[in-house]
Amino acid sequence: MNESINIPWLVGSLVAAIAFVALNASMLVWLERKVAGHIQRRIGPKEVGPFGLFQSFADGLKLMSKQLIVPECSDRILFKVAPLLVMVPAIMSFVVIPFSENLVARNINIGLLVIFAFASVNVLGLLLGGWGSANKYAVISGARAVSQNVAYEIPMLVTVVTMIMVTQTMNLNEIVLQQPDIFHWYIFRLNASPLMPVAFLIFFVCSMAETNRAPFDLGEAESELVAGFHTEYAGMGFGLFFLGEYANVFIGCSLATILFLGGWQSPFGVFPGVWWFLLKVYTLIFVVMWARWTFPRTTLYGLLNLSWKILIPISLFNLVLTGVMLKVF
Amino acid sequence: MLITFYIAAAVAVIATLLMLTRVNAVHALLYLIVSLLAVAVVFFLLGAYFVAALEVIIYAGAIMVFFVFAIMLLNLGPEAAGQERQWLAEEFVPGPVALTLILMAELLFVLLRGSVAPPALGAVTPKQVGVALYGPYVLAVELASLLLLAGLVGALHLGRREVRERQGGKR
């Protein structure tokens, strides 16, 4: 209200964010299937287009042409709103992510908090999808998704608080500006806290769990819950959940990049720009996929124990340690 | 910007009204979340970006998630809706309405006297909030943390008793 808001720029960047989410998801689905294939000594999709590149577009067309079936006993409105509640916050988060120094829709001072605010709405979408479809498996899955998100939000936020203490700002672009080359990346700033790499690991694991990715995909454990919260969804209803998941994976990895790996800054201090950002983010996304096809799914208790008994104590210790280091040095 | 304020305020009021009158508990909760989100927008428009973000994270996010969780564990169904309908019966209306009218009169009095905070103080930065919290209001922060500690101890106590019983049952 006190700064001038450039409406065309904001609308343009929202449209760009939507386009990017769709394109990103379709490419990531292709990549996921390729990675899965090669990890399991298969080839993966190869028929549609070169290297099967257009496979996900074909799948997308199929999903869009399918009928949207709303189950008889479901809560009709909630059932239809839930996919949007997953999708819209994911797109809104893109507004504050700095892709490069000037390529950010709204360089807001509390960018980090804004992303977490939208992420907390996202969980509601999963829960409502599960509850609205009035299906036992979907309800169980929704409850699981919530308990998982609540459990992993704590170590994640504690780690983020540690980072805010070190960076002294919540503006994502300023955090990136503080990391001009590889020695100044926060993951290697051992003088800020000797546990920085551990903090990165905690953040990364938490963001994997927050986005319900394997090995933490308890919400959609096919062997027990059919397909979890999206059991009853057909066509693009399911497609939106899927798009939202990949958008959230991207947001989680880009936050890890911005906080710990220097964002759009180059590791050698030359040619900073959007390509470095995308390179780092997609490398992290590759690691996420690698983890998915390497580790078996954990049990629910194993998952919650990991958070409450290991990640939370370590992240709290790191918080105190960082505070002491900041005070002493 | 004034228009956006009025829209957000209207959404908040309407959502709160709907929240009060729904018989389905989950629908009521969702209207409560909508109302809280609208209040967050109002905060944002007043320049309190930090409070707006916290409002979404704490209320619309964490507490609502727990709330919806608790509701789901209750046995909801036609009977619960019927019970709720009974509670909304006419003989229960006068009490709350009288209390609300008192609040309304107070609000009108304050508004007419003109002793209202200026609409825009400029953007409040997180640093200012932190300095205020740990400066003049440090006692309140400590009291709040004590309250949370009580909750934590209570949860620990409940959890421990259950574990002991389960082990006892095994033997």
Interface residues (C-beta under 8 A of the other chain):
Chain A: M1 N2 D75 L78 I108 N109 I110 L113 V114 F116 A117 F118 S120 V121 V123 L124 L127 L128 W131 V139 G142 A143 V146 S147 N149 V150 E153 M170
Chain B: M1 V26 L30 I33 L45 G47 Y49 F50 A53 L54 V56 I57 A60 G61 A62 M64 V65 F66 V68 F69 M72 A120 G122 A123 T125 P126
